[in-house]
Amino acid sequence: MLRPSAGPGRVPGGGPALRRLRLLALLGVVGCAVVLPPAGASAGQAGHRSGGDARSAVRALPGGDGRTPSAAQAPSTRVLGLGLATVARCGPEVTAPGGVEAQTCVLTQGGDTWARTYYRNATGRPLEAGLTLMGPGDRTVRTHCAPAGGEEPDTCETPREHSRGTVAAYSAVAEFAERGGRAALLLRSGSNSSMATGR
Protein backbone atom coordinates (compact mmCIF):
# COMPACT_ATOMS: atom_id res chain seq x y z
CA MET A 1 0.00 0.00 0.00
CA LEU A 2 1.25 3.39 -0.91
CA ARG A 3 1.18 6.24 1.55
CA PRO A 4 0.30 9.69 0.34
CA SER A 5 3.21 12.11 0.39
CA ALA A 6 3.24 15.06 2.74
CA GLY A 7 2.86 17.29 -0.29
CA PRO A 8 4.56 20.55 -1.03
CA GLY A 9 4.96 22.84 2.01
CA ARG A 10 3.95 20.22 4.57
CA VAL A 11 6.35 18.96 7.18
CA PRO A 12 6.16 15.28 7.90
CA GLY A 13 5.10 14.76 11.52
CA GLY A 14 3.79 18.34 11.72
CA GLY A 15 0.66 17.33 13.52
CA PRO A 16 -1.46 19.16 16.08
CA ALA A 17 1.25 19.01 18.79
CA LEU A 18 3.77 20.92 16.65
CA ARG A 19 1.14 23.50 15.68
CA ARG A 20 0.28 24.07 19.36
CA LEU A 21 3.96 24.51 20.20
CA ARG A 22 4.39 27.10 17.45
CA LEU A 23 1.22 28.91 18.58
CA LEU A 24 2.45 29.04 22.20
CA ALA A 25 5.85 30.37 21.10
CA LEU A 26 4.18 33.06 18.98
CA LEU A 27 1.86 34.06 21.84
CA GLY A 28 4.86 34.30 24.19
CA VAL A 29 6.72 36.64 21.82
CA VAL A 30 3.62 38.82 21.34
CA GLY A 31 3.04 38.90 25.11
CA CYS A 32 6.60 40.08 25.76
CA ALA A 33 6.33 42.73 23.05
CA VAL A 34 3.15 44.09 24.63
CA VAL A 35 4.27 44.02 28.29
CA LEU A 36 7.91 45.14 28.18
CA PRO A 37 7.68 48.60 26.50
CA PRO A 38 5.15 50.02 29.04
CA ALA A 39 7.19 48.60 31.93
CA GLY A 40 10.32 50.33 30.64
CA ALA A 41 8.48 53.60 30.09
CA SER A 42 7.01 53.63 33.60
CA ALA A 43 10.40 53.03 35.21
CA GLY A 44 11.69 56.36 33.89
CA GLN A 45 15.27 57.51 34.02
CA ALA A 46 17.21 56.73 37.20
CA GLY A 47 18.29 59.72 39.24
CA HIS A 48 15.40 62.00 38.30
CA ARG A 49 12.05 62.70 39.85
CA SER A 50 9.07 64.21 38.11
CA GLY A 51 6.76 66.72 39.68
CA GLY A 52 6.84 70.30 40.78
CA ASP A 53 9.40 72.24 42.70
CA ALA A 54 9.83 70.86 46.24
CA ARG A 55 9.88 74.42 47.57
CA SER A 56 6.31 74.99 46.36
CA ALA A 57 5.08 73.16 49.48
CA VAL A 58 6.70 75.83 51.66
CA ARG A 59 4.90 79.15 51.48
CA ALA A 60 6.05 82.35 53.17
CA LEU A 61 3.96 83.72 56.02
CA PRO A 62 3.59 87.30 57.14
CA GLY A 63 6.01 87.95 59.96
CA GLY A 64 8.74 85.73 58.49
CA ASP A 65 12.07 87.11 57.38
CA GLY A 66 10.71 87.39 53.82
CA ARG A 67 13.80 85.85 52.31
CA THR A 68 13.77 82.81 50.10
CA PRO A 69 16.68 80.41 50.56
CA SER A 70 19.29 80.60 47.83
CA ALA A 71 19.56 77.77 45.33
CA ALA A 72 22.59 76.46 47.21
CA GLN A 73 20.61 76.27 50.46
CA ALA A 74 17.24 75.19 49.05
CA PRO A 75 16.18 71.56 49.02
CA SER A 76 17.11 69.78 45.84
CA THR A 77 14.32 68.41 43.67
CA ARG A 78 16.65 65.77 42.22
CA VAL A 79 17.14 62.36 43.68
CA LEU A 80 20.83 62.23 44.53
CA GLY A 81 21.39 58.97 42.71
CA LEU A 82 21.72 55.37 43.66
CA GLY A 83 23.92 54.47 46.60
CA LEU A 84 23.28 57.55 48.79
CA ALA A 85 21.09 56.49 51.66
CA THR A 86 18.89 58.92 53.55
CA VAL A 87 18.98 58.49 57.32
CA ALA A 88 15.78 59.64 59.06
CA ARG A 89 15.25 60.02 62.80
CA CYS A 90 11.57 60.68 63.43
CA GLY A 91 9.48 61.31 66.48
CA PRO A 92 6.05 59.77 66.92
CA GLU A 93 2.97 60.73 64.94
CA VAL A 94 0.92 63.08 67.13
CA THR A 95 -2.62 64.38 66.78
CA ALA A 96 -4.27 67.41 68.34
CA PRO A 97 -7.96 67.20 69.27
CA GLY A 98 -8.66 70.05 66.82
CA GLY A 99 -7.67 67.94 63.80
CA VAL A 100 -3.96 68.62 63.20
CA GLU A 101 -1.68 65.60 62.76
CA ALA A 102 2.11 65.75 62.41
CA GLN A 103 5.33 63.76 62.51
CA THR A 104 8.69 65.55 62.54
CA CYS A 105 12.00 64.09 61.35
CA VAL A 106 15.67 64.98 61.04
CA LEU A 107 17.07 63.73 57.72
CA THR A 108 20.67 63.27 56.62
CA GLN A 109 21.81 62.42 53.10
CA GLY A 110 25.37 62.62 51.93
CA GLY A 111 26.84 65.63 53.73
CA ASP A 112 23.53 67.45 54.27
CA THR A 113 21.09 67.58 57.18
CA TRP A 114 17.60 69.12 57.27
CA ALA A 115 14.28 68.87 59.10
CA ARG A 116 10.96 67.82 57.63
CA THR A 117 7.49 67.61 59.13
CA TYR A 118 4.72 65.55 57.60
CA TYR A 119 1.34 67.00 58.52
CA ARG A 120 -2.37 66.98 57.80
CA ASN A 121 -4.52 69.98 58.68
CA ALA A 122 -8.09 68.75 59.04
CA THR A 123 -9.25 71.87 60.92
CA GLY A 124 -10.82 73.37 57.81
CA ARG A 125 -8.95 76.66 58.25
CA PRO A 126 -5.42 77.85 57.41
CA LEU A 127 -2.81 77.69 60.17
CA GLU A 128 0.67 79.01 60.88
CA ALA A 129 3.53 76.59 61.36
CA GLY A 130 7.16 76.97 62.28
CA LEU A 131 9.77 74.26 61.79
CA THR A 132 13.12 74.54 63.58
CA LEU A 133 16.23 72.40 63.10
CA MET A 134 18.63 72.54 66.06
CA GLY A 135 22.19 71.33 65.61
CA PRO A 136 25.57 71.21 67.31
CA GLY A 137 26.98 74.48 68.64
CA ASP A 138 23.52 76.00 69.24
CA ARG A 139 23.02 76.34 65.50
CA THR A 140 19.39 76.66 64.40
CA VAL A 141 17.62 76.86 61.06
CA ARG A 142 13.97 77.96 61.07
CA THR A 143 11.36 78.10 58.35
CA HIS A 144 7.71 79.16 58.30
CA CYS A 145 4.96 77.22 56.55
CA ALA A 146 1.31 77.95 55.83
CA PRO A 147 -0.72 74.74 56.15
CA ALA A 148 -3.90 75.18 54.13
CA GLY A 149 -7.19 74.06 55.64
CA GLY A 150 -7.59 70.88 53.60
CA GLU A 151 -7.62 67.17 54.33
CA GLU A 152 -4.60 66.36 52.15
CA PRO A 153 -1.28 65.41 53.78
CA ASP A 154 1.62 67.77 53.07
CA THR A 155 5.21 68.46 54.12
CA CYS A 156 7.29 71.40 55.25
CA GLU A 157 11.07 71.33 55.42
CA THR A 158 13.98 73.54 56.33
CA PRO A 159 16.75 74.31 53.86
CA ARG A 160 19.51 71.71 53.83
CA GLU A 161 22.73 72.60 55.58
CA HIS A 162 26.14 70.96 55.68
CA SER A 163 26.17 68.32 58.43
CA ARG A 164 28.20 69.16 61.52
CA GLY A 165 27.91 65.78 63.20
CA THR A 166 25.77 62.67 63.19
CA VAL A 167 21.99 62.69 62.84
CA ALA A 168 21.82 62.09 66.61
CA ALA A 169 23.40 65.53 67.19
CA TYR A 170 20.34 67.21 65.61
CA SER A 171 16.73 67.63 66.68
CA ALA A 172 13.72 69.31 65.12
CA VAL A 173 10.47 70.81 66.39
CA ALA A 174 7.35 71.80 64.43
CA GLU A 175 4.70 74.02 66.02
CA PHE A 176 1.22 74.55 64.59
CA ALA A 177 -0.96 77.46 65.72
CA GLU A 178 -4.03 79.45 64.71
CA ARG A 179 -3.28 82.43 62.49
CA GLY A 180 -3.00 85.77 64.22
CA GLY A 181 -0.68 87.62 66.59
CA ARG A 182 -1.60 85.87 69.85
CA ALA A 183 -2.69 82.55 68.43
CA ALA A 184 -2.87 79.52 70.68
CA LEU A 185 -0.50 76.63 70.06
CA LEU A 186 -2.45 73.67 68.67
CA LEU A 187 0.28 71.07 68.28
CA ARG A 188 4.01 70.62 68.88
CA SER A 189 5.75 67.72 67.17
CA GLY A 190 9.39 66.82 67.71
CA SER A 191 11.96 64.46 66.27
CA ASN A 192 12.54 63.23 69.83
CA SER A 193 9.63 61.43 71.46
CA SER A 194 9.81 63.62 74.60
CA MET A 195 9.06 66.74 72.50
CA ALA A 196 5.74 65.56 71.07
CA THR A 197 2.69 67.19 72.63
CA GLY A 198 -0.80 67.83 71.38
CA ARG A 199 -3.47 70.08 72.88
N, C-alpha and C positions, 0 to 999 in steps of 0.2 A: 504494500500500500504506500502510496506516495503522500507525503505531507506537503501542505501548501507552504510556499516560501513566505517569509516575513514581509516581503514586498518592499518596494522602494520607500525609504524614510522610516521604516519601522525597525526598532531594535529588538532582536530576539530576547525573550525573557523580560521585556518591558511591560510587565503586567501592572495590575492595580497597586501593588506595593511600591514599585518604583515611582509611579505617578504621585502617590501620596507623599513619598519622601521629597520629590521635587517641589510639590506644592508647599510642604512645610518649610523647606529651605527658602523658597520665594517669600512666603509670609514672614519669616524671620528677618530677612533683609529689608522688606518694606516696613516692618515694625520698628527696626533700628533707625531707618531713615526718617521716620515720623517722630520718634521720641527724642533722639539725640540733639537735633538743632534747637528745639525750645529749651532743653535743659542747659545747653551751653549759653544760650542768650540770657537766661535768668540768672546764671551765676555771675555775670558781669565781669569787669576787670578787677583783679586783685589790687588792693591798696587804695581804692577810691570808694566813696560813699555818695549816693545821690541824695537829693533833698536840698532844703534851703540852708541858709546861713545859720550856724549854731547860735550866733549872737542874737538872732531874731527872737529867741525865747526870753531874752533879758531886755526889759524895757526900762528906760530911765524914769525915775519918780521925781516929783517936785521935792526940793530939799536935799537932793543928792549933790555931788560935786559937779554934775553936769558934763563931766569929761567922759569920753568914750575911750576904752583902752586902745593903745596903739596895736597895729597888726602884730608886732612882736610879742605883745603881752596877751592878746586875745586868744581864746580857745581856737584851736585848729579844727577845720571842718574835714580834714583828711584823716583817714585811718593811717596810723604811722607805719603800716606794713607788717608783714608776718614776722613773728619772732619777738616783738616787743610786748611783753605782758603788762597789763594794767593791774596794779594792786589797789584794792578798795578796802577801806576800813569803815564800816557803817554802824551807826547806832540803830536802835530798834525803830520800827514803824510806830508812830504815835498818832493818836486821833484826839482832837478837841471835841467836846460836846456840840459845839456850834457847826461842825461839819468840815473842819480843816484836817487833812491827813498829811503827814510828812515823814520822810526818812532822810537823814543827812549823812554824807560820806566824805571822807578824805581820799582822794585818788592820786596815785603816783604812776607815771609812765615814762620810761626813759629817765631823763634828768629833770622832769617837771612834776610839780605837785599843785593841786588845786582842790577846791571844795565844790560839792554839788549837792543840792537838795532836790529830791523827788517829791512832788506834792500834788494834792488834788484839793481844789477849793470848791466845796459843795455848798457854800453859804448862800450863793445866789447874788453876791455883791462883790465888787472889787476890793482887794485888800492891799496893804503895804507889807513888804517882806524885806528883811535884811539878812544877808548871808556873810558870815565872817570866818575867815581861815586864820588860825593862830599857829605860829610856828616858833622855832627856836629863836632865842634872843629877843623875845617880846615882839616879834615881827607879826603884823596883822595885815590882811588884805580884806577889804569889805566891798560888797556890791549890793545894790538895791534892785529889787524886782517888783513887778506889779502883777500879782496873780489875778487874772480875770475871774469873774464870778460864774464860771462854768463847771460842768461835771468832769471835763476831760483832764487826765493827768498831764503834768508838765514838769519842767526842770528849770532850775536856776543855778548858775555856777559862777564862781569867781574867775578872774583871769588866771592863767597858769603862771607859775613862777618857778625859777630854778630851785631845785630841792636843796635844802641845807641840813639834811639828816634823813633818817628813815621815816617811813609813814607813821610810825609810833610817836615821833616827835611833834606831830601836828594834830590839831583838833579843829573842829568846825561846829558852828552854831547857826541855826536858822531861826528867826523870830518872825511870826506872822501876827499882824495887828489890824484893827479897823483903820480906815483912812481918816486922817485928821490930826491936828496938832497934839491932842491929849488922848489919843486912842488907846484903848485897853489892849493888853497883850492877850492874844487868843491861844497861841501855841508856841512852844520853844522845843526845837528838835536838835539834838546834838549827835556828833559822831561817837561820843562816849555814852554808854548807857546811863550814867549818872546824871547827864545833862538833859535828858528827855523829860519834859513835863507838858501836860495839856490841861487847859482850864475850861 
